[in-house]
C-alpha cells in the first residue's frame, strides 16, 4: 500500500510563514513529479507548485517570490515553504505525487489535505 502523508498546516497571520511537508511511502520504485495544489471554499482546486525528480520547479504566478517548493529524493519528501502569507492563501493544501510502483506501474497519489488559514 502506498500513500502520501502531509504535515505542517495551521494558522498564520498575514506576512507570516508556514512550511508544509509531504512524504510518500510504500512499495515505490520511483517518485516522479511531486507537487502542491490548493482548494479554497467554493473554488476549484488549483496548482500551487510542482517539482520534477531532477529539481525543475514550476510555481503559480500567484505564489511566485513567496512560496518555494523543494524535495528530498532520499526521503521521497516534498516541501512547500510559504512566506509572506496573505489571507487569499487560505485553503486546503493537497500534496500530489506521480509514482512508479515496484509491481503495479504508474499511479497518481494524493494526500489527505492540510488546512492553511491566514488571518489579516
Phi and psi in degrees as a GROMACS rama.xvg file:
@    title "Ramachandran Plot"
@    xaxis  label "Phi"
@    yaxis  label "Psi"
@TYPE xy
-120.382  146.305  UNK-2
-160.659  168.572  UNK-3
-113.889  135.112  UNK-4
-121.073  120.718  UNK-5
-98.7716  155.716  UNK-6
-155.964  161.675  UNK-7
106.423  -2.72313  UNK-8
-71.7688  178.027  UNK-9
153.231  -155.13  UNK-10
-111.13  147.491  UNK-11
-150.127  158.642  UNK-12
-90.6274  156.969  UNK-13
-54.2428  134.281  UNK-14
91.6958  -10.0244  UNK-15
-85.251  -171.711  UNK-16
-134.853  150.331  UNK-17
-143.024  155.727  UNK-18
-129.487  126.107  UNK-19
-101.547  146.618  UNK-20
-129.692  152.227  UNK-21
-149.625  121.343  UNK-22
-112.925  133.388  UNK-23
-95.5208  135.993  UNK-24
-141.231  160.457  UNK-25
122.913  -166.956  UNK-26
-83.8201  70.8791  UNK-27
-102.723  130.131  UNK-28
-81.7823  -43.8303  UNK-29
-154.026  138.201  UNK-30
-99.2115  121.355  UNK-31
-92.1944  -128.019  UNK-32
-68.3749  136.286  UNK-33
-119.397  155.417  UNK-34
-161.493  172.858  UNK-35
-124.745  137.47  UNK-36
-127.422  163.175  UNK-37
-143.034  153.99  UNK-38
-138.55  117.039  UNK-39
-90.4775  157.843  UNK-40
-55.6744  129.458  UNK-41
77.4417  5.42783  UNK-42
-122.078  162.908  UNK-43
-78.5668  156.272  UNK-44
-65.2683  137.484  UNK-45
-131.221  153.217  UNK-46
-70.7066  136.647  UNK-47
-104.277  -53.5363  UNK-48
-165.737  151.465  UNK-49
-133.406  159.544  UNK-50
-147.116  131.421  UNK-51
-81.369  171.618  UNK-52
-74.2744  -5.8634  UNK-53
-100.729  2.85574  UNK-54
94.9166  8.17091  UNK-55
-78.148  126.313  UNK-56
-111.103  157.904  UNK-57
-143.54  125.53  UNK-58
-119.132  140.756  UNK-59
-62.4476  148.747  UNK-60
-57.517  -33.6976  UNK-61
-68.6111  -16.771  UNK-62
-119.175  -3.80491  UNK-63
-58.1558  135.301  UNK-64
84.6236  -10.9849  UNK-65
-117.565  -39.7135  UNK-66
-108.292  146.957  UNK-67
-136.013  124.399  UNK-68
-94.8415  142.564  UNK-69
-150.194  170.56  UNK-70
-150.825  157.197  UNK-71
-119.829  102.536  UNK-72
-64.5992  -31.6215  UNK-73
-65.5449  -27.1226  UNK-74
-105.899  2.23405  UNK-75
50.2164  43.8756  UNK-76
-125.315  138.918  UNK-77
-118.307  145.819  UNK-78
-123.624  155.124  UNK-79
-134.777  108.231  UNK-80
-89.0032  119.582  UNK-81
-114.021  112.963  UNK-82
-114.446  165.91  UNK-83
48.4466  47.6329  UNK-84
-62.0551  146.659  UNK-85
-122.349  155.568  UNK-86
-55.7277  -32.0046  UNK-87
-71.7831  -5.63893  UNK-88
-82.5286  -6.79315  UNK-89
-61.5827  124.36  UNK-90
-177.693  171.085  UNK-91
-89.1624  127.079  UNK-92
-101.875  130.322  UNK-93
-116.523  134.555  UNK-94
-88.0773  144.306  UNK-95
-134.043  141.997  UNK-96
-144.611  132.483  UNK-97
-93.3854  118.461  UNK-98
-124.333  153.99  UNK-99
-109.226  119.061  UNK-100
-81.9816  158.729  UNK-101
-65.2317  -29.6486  UNK-102
-121.878  -41.9281  UNK-103
-99.3546  13.2957  UNK-104
84.4236  -154.342  UNK-105
-84.7718  141.83  UNK-106
-138.916  154.502  UNK-107
-113.084  112.505  UNK-108
-104.026  147.889  UNK-109
-126.613  142.05  UNK-110
-78.4173  176.55  UNK-111
-80.1591  -13.1474  UNK-112
94.1546  143.474  UNK-113
-136.99  133.957  UNK-114
-79.8702  132.08  UNK-115
-120.365  123.778  UNK-116
-124.672  123.671  UNK-117
-116.12  122.966  UNK-118
-102.636  149.022  UNK-119
